[in-house]
């Protein structure tokens, strides 16, 4: 009689970078970073099925998004890295229910990968946090953040995390769907390097403080937000700056590109204003979401497949 399946699911929240300072290129080919990242209520759902004692391969599918199926998906790469690190041969099936836009500067793929690592560590009762952190960094620079507790400053390549307290924020996200505006992270950093030629050297990343609250008494200033990648990306894609001004015109207290883009977000005084702005901005090649920040990662819980009621809580 075969072992019962282990079925787990986890939400994989998106993120925005409220601060992204990029230092010089390091000998290892990466840039030194200092970034303040926060989690969002917008999230994918990752479903993990493990077949204990039944050797197999990692299979990954994203229903409705066939271009994301297969071993190139970051979630599948995380599962394969986990199996290699811990000598596991069991078959693993992944379903990634996508809601976070792809190649958007919102960390959707990295969050999916971290959700897989969380689920597999629970399935196999592994508590080696150092090994998981090393795996996360090997999969992607943003993955360690998504394995952390929540809002954090990330330094180095993204592996040195310091928890941060960020007061709740209401945001509208504008994601341009025009393929010509898609920005690969590697391109964004290369554009920044080229953009800096002939300009004064950037200051070394400094330790940042915590973000101020947004309230009637405390105005939120753009100076609290910073993204070194925004100017070189907007230079090549002026549409991004137009999106930022559009959000400001819809009442945003501040607006900026997230990560390597092309998503632009605006911070609003309350959820109703953010939802109204998202409704007005939706359409004409723009996907808009009204979201809020969340302080902590959601947990991993069992799930029941509609094809089988068999699952076990590890």
C-alpha positions as CSV (number, residue, x, y, z in Angstrom):
1,X,0.0,0.0,0.0
2,X,1.5,3.3,-1.1
3,X,2.1,6.2,1.4
4,X,-0.6,8.8,1.6
5,X,0.0,12.0,-0.3
6,X,1.1,15.2,1.5
7,X,-0.9,18.2,0.2
8,X,0.0,21.7,1.3
9,X,-0.8,25.2,0.1
10,X,0.6,28.6,0.8
11,X,-0.1,32.1,-0.3
12,X,2.7,33.8,-2.1
13,X,2.3,37.6,-1.6
14,X,3.7,40.2,-3.9
15,X,6.0,43.0,-2.6
16,X,7.0,46.5,-3.4
17,X,10.3,48.2,-2.7
18,X,9.7,51.4,-0.8
19,X,13.4,52.1,-0.9
20,X,15.9,50.6,-3.4
21,X,19.5,51.9,-3.3
22,X,21.9,50.2,-5.6
23,X,25.7,50.3,-4.9
24,X,28.5,49.5,-7.3
25,X,29.0,46.2,-9.1
26,X,30.6,43.6,-6.9
27,X,33.3,41.1,-8.0
28,X,30.7,38.4,-8.0
29,X,28.7,40.2,-10.7
30,X,25.9,41.4,-8.3
31,X,25.3,44.9,-7.0
32,X,25.4,45.8,-3.4
33,X,21.8,46.6,-2.3
34,X,19.9,48.3,0.4
35,X,16.2,48.0,0.0
36,X,13.1,48.2,2.2
37,X,10.5,45.7,1.1
38,X,7.0,45.2,2.3
39,X,4.5,42.4,1.6
40,X,1.2,43.1,-0.2
41,X,-2.3,41.6,0.1
42,X,-2.1,40.7,-3.7
43,X,-0.8,37.1,-3.7
44,X,-0.5,33.9,-5.8
45,X,-1.4,30.6,-4.3
46,X,1.0,27.7,-4.5
47,X,-0.2,24.1,-4.0
48,X,2.4,21.4,-3.3
49,X,1.8,17.7,-3.5
50,X,4.5,15.3,-2.3
51,X,4.4,11.6,-2.9
52,X,6.4,10.0,-0.1
53,X,8.3,6.9,-1.0
54,X,7.4,7.2,-4.7
55,X,10.4,8.4,-6.7
56,X,9.5,10.8,-9.5
57,X,10.2,14.2,-10.9
58,X,9.2,17.8,-10.2
59,X,6.2,18.8,-12.2
60,X,5.0,22.4,-12.3
61,X,2.0,23.9,-13.9
62,X,0.3,27.3,-13.7
63,X,-3.4,26.8,-14.7
64,X,-4.4,29.3,-17.4
65,X,-0.7,30.3,-17.9
66,X,0.8,27.5,-20.0
67,X,3.9,29.6,-20.8
68,X,4.8,29.3,-17.0
69,X,4.5,25.5,-17.0
70,X,7.6,23.4,-16.6
71,X,11.1,23.3,-15.0
72,X,12.0,26.9,-15.9
73,X,9.4,28.2,-13.4
74,X,11.2,29.6,-10.3
75,X,8.9,27.5,-8.1
76,X,10.1,24.3,-9.9
77,X,13.7,25.4,-9.6
78,X,13.2,25.9,-5.9
79,X,11.7,22.4,-5.5
80,X,14.6,20.8,-7.5
81,X,17.2,22.7,-5.4
82,X,15.4,21.5,-2.2
83,X,15.5,17.9,-3.4
84,X,19.2,18.1,-4.3
85,X,20.2,19.7,-1.0
86,X,18.4,17.1,1.1
87,X,18.8,14.0,-1.1
88,X,15.1,13.6,-1.8
89,X,13.8,11.6,-4.8
90,X,10.0,11.7,-4.1
91,X,7.8,13.0,-6.8
92,X,6.6,16.6,-6.3
93,X,3.8,18.3,-8.1
94,X,3.3,22.1,-8.0
95,X,0.3,24.2,-9.0
96,X,0.9,27.9,-9.1
97,X,-2.3,29.9,-9.2
98,X,-1.1,33.2,-10.6
99,X,-2.6,36.6,-9.7
100,X,0.6,38.6,-9.3
101,X,1.7,40.0,-12.7
102,X,4.8,38.3,-14.2
103,X,8.1,40.3,-14.8
104,X,6.5,43.2,-13.0
105,X,9.0,44.2,-10.2
106,X,6.6,42.7,-7.7
107,X,8.6,39.6,-6.8
108,X,5.9,37.1,-7.8
109,X,8.2,34.4,-9.0
110,X,10.5,34.8,-6.0
111,X,7.5,34.6,-3.7
112,X,6.3,31.4,-5.4
113,X,9.7,29.9,-4.9
114,X,9.8,30.8,-1.2
115,X,6.3,29.4,-0.8
116,X,7.5,26.1,-2.2
117,X,10.5,26.0,0.2
118,X,8.2,26.7,3.1
119,X,5.8,24.0,2.1
120,X,8.5,21.4,1.5
121,X,10.3,22.2,4.8
122,X,7.0,21.5,6.6
123,X,6.3,18.3,4.6
124,X,9.7,16.9,5.5
125,X,9.8,18.4,9.0
126,X,13.1,20.3,8.3
127,X,14.1,23.0,10.7
128,X,17.5,23.9,9.2
129,X,17.0,27.6,8.6
130,X,20.5,28.2,7.5
131,X,20.2,25.6,4.8
132,X,16.9,27.1,3.6
133,X,18.4,30.6,3.5
134,X,21.3,29.3,1.4
135,X,18.8,27.6,-0.9
136,X,16.7,30.7,-1.2
137,X,19.6,32.9,-2.2
138,X,20.8,30.3,-4.7
139,X,17.4,30.4,-6.4
140,X,17.1,34.2,-6.5
141,X,18.1,37.4,-4.7
142,X,14.6,38.3,-3.5
143,X,13.7,34.8,-2.3
144,X,15.4,35.2,1.2
145,X,13.1,38.1,1.9
146,X,10.0,36.0,1.1
147,X,11.3,33.4,3.6
148,X,11.6,36.0,6.3
149,X,9.0,37.2,8.8
150,X,7.7,40.2,6.9
151,X,8.7,43.8,6.1
152,X,12.4,44.1,6.2
153,X,15.5,46.0,5.1
154,X,17.6,43.7,2.8
155,X,21.3,44.3,2.2
156,X,24.1,42.6,0.4
157,X,22.5,40.7,-2.5
158,X,19.3,40.6,-0.4
159,X,20.3,37.9,2.1
160,X,21.1,40.2,5.0
161,X,17.7,41.0,6.5
162,X,16.7,43.4,9.3
163,X,13.0,43.4,10.3
164,X,11.3,46.7,9.8
165,X,8.1,48.2,11.2
166,X,6.1,49.9,8.5
167,X,2.8,51.4,9.3
168,X,-0.1,50.0,7.2
169,X,-0.3,51.5,3.7
170,X,-2.9,51.6,1.0
171,X,-1.6,51.4,-2.6
172,X,-2.8,51.3,-6.2
173,X,-0.6,49.3,-8.5
174,X,-0.5,50.0,-12.3
175,X,1.0,47.3,-14.4
176,X,1.4,48.1,-18.2
177,X,0.7,45.0,-20.3
178,X,2.5,46.2,-23.4
179,X,5.3,43.6,-24.0
180,X,7.5,46.5,-25.2
181,X,7.5,47.8,-21.6
182,X,8.6,44.5,-20.0
183,X,11.9,45.0,-18.2
184,X,14.3,42.3,-17.3
185,X,16.0,42.9,-13.9
186,X,19.4,42.4,-15.5
187,X,18.6,45.0,-18.1
188,X,17.5,47.5,-15.5
189,X,20.7,47.2,-13.5
190,X,22.8,47.5,-16.7
191,X,20.9,50.6,-17.7
192,X,21.7,52.1,-14.3
193,X,25.4,51.3,-14.7
194,X,25.4,53.0,-18.0
195,X,23.3,55.9,-16.8
196,X,25.8,56.6,-14.0
197,X,28.8,57.0,-16.4
198,X,29.9,60.6,-16.2
199,X,27.7,61.4,-13.2
200,X,28.9,61.7,-9.6
201,X,29.5,58.4,-7.9
202,X,26.5,57.3,-5.8
203,X,26.9,57.4,-2.0
204,X,27.4,54.1,-0.3
205,X,24.1,52.6,0.8
206,X,23.4,53.7,4.3
207,X,21.3,52.2,7.0
208,X,17.8,53.5,6.6
209,X,15.2,54.3,9.3
210,X,11.6,53.1,9.4
211,X,8.9,54.5,7.2
212,X,6.7,57.2,8.7
213,X,3.0,56.7,9.2
214,X,0.5,58.1,6.7
215,X,-2.1,60.0,8.6
216,X,-4.0,63.3,8.6
217,X,-1.3,64.8,10.8
218,X,1.7,63.5,8.9
219,X,2.0,64.2,5.2
220,X,3.7,61.5,3.2
221,X,6.6,63.0,1.2
222,X,8.2,61.5,-1.9
223,X,11.5,61.9,-0.2
224,X,10.6,58.8,1.9
225,X,10.6,56.7,-1.3
226,X,13.6,56.1,-3.4
227,X,14.5,53.8,-6.3
228,X,17.8,54.1,-8.1
229,X,16.5,52.1,-11.0
230,X,13.6,54.4,-11.8
231,X,15.4,57.2,-13.6
232,X,17.3,55.0,-16.1
233,X,14.2,52.9,-16.8
234,X,12.0,55.9,-17.3
235,X,14.6,57.4,-19.6
236,X,14.1,54.4,-21.9
237,X,10.4,54.1,-21.3
238,X,8.9,57.6,-20.6
239,X,5.5,55.8,-20.3
240,X,6.6,54.8,-16.8
241,X,6.9,58.4,-15.7
242,X,3.5,59.1,-17.2
243,X,2.0,56.4,-15.1
244,X,3.6,57.9,-12.0
245,X,2.1,61.3,-12.8
246,X,-1.3,59.6,-13.5
247,X,-1.3,58.2,-10.0
248,X,-0.4,61.6,-8.5
249,X,-3.2,63.1,-10.5
250,X,-5.6,60.5,-9.0
251,X,-4.7,61.6,-5.5
252,X,-1.6,59.6,-4.6
253,X,0.5,61.1,-1.8
254,X,3.6,59.7,-3.6
255,X,4.2,57.4,-6.5
256,X,7.2,55.4,-7.7
257,X,8.3,52.4,-9.8
258,X,8.7,49.1,-7.8
259,X,11.9,47.2,-8.1
260,X,13.0,46.9,-11.7
261,X,9.5,47.7,-12.9
262,X,7.5,48.2,-14.9
263,X,4.8,48.3,-12.2
264,X,4.3,51.8,-10.7
265,X,2.6,52.1,-7.4
266,X,1.0,55.0,-5.6
267,X,0.4,55.4,-1.9
268,X,-3.0,56.7,-0.8
269,X,-4.4,58.0,2.4
270,X,-7.0,55.3,2.7
271,X,-8.3,52.2,1.0
272,X,-11.3,53.8,-0.6
273,X,-9.2,56.4,-2.4
274,X,-6.8,53.7,-3.6
275,X,-9.7,51.5,-4.9
276,X,-11.2,54.5,-6.7
277,X,-7.8,55.4,-8.3
278,X,-7.4,51.7,-9.4
279,X,-10.8,51.7,-11.0
280,X,-10.2,54.9,-12.9
281,X,-6.7,53.8,-14.1
282,X,-7.8,50.3,-15.2
283,X,-7.9,49.7,-19.0
284,X,-6.0,50.9,-22.1
285,X,-3.2,48.4,-21.5
286,X,-3.1,48.9,-17.8
287,X,-3.9,46.3,-15.1
288,X,-4.7,48.0,-11.8
289,X,-4.9,46.6,-8.3
290,X,-5.8,48.3,-5.1
291,X,-3.9,46.6,-2.3
292,X,-2.7,47.0,1.3
293,X,0.5,46.1,3.0
294,X,0.6,43.1,5.3
295,X,3.1,42.7,8.1
296,X,3.7,39.0,8.1
297,X,3.8,36.0,5.8
298,X,0.8,33.8,5.7
299,X,1.4,30.2,7.0
300,X,1.4,26.9,5.2
301,X,-1.8,24.9,5.5
302,X,-3.2,21.5,4.3
303,X,-5.4,21.5,1.2
304,X,-7.7,18.9,-0.4
305,X,-7.5,18.3,-4.1
306,X,-10.9,18.1,-5.8
307,X,-9.5,14.8,-7.3
308,X,-8.7,13.3,-4.0
309,X,-9.7,13.8,-0.4
310,X,-6.5,12.2,0.8
311,X,-4.0,14.4,2.6
312,X,-1.9,14.3,5.7
313,X,-0.9,17.1,8.1
314,X,2.8,16.6,8.7
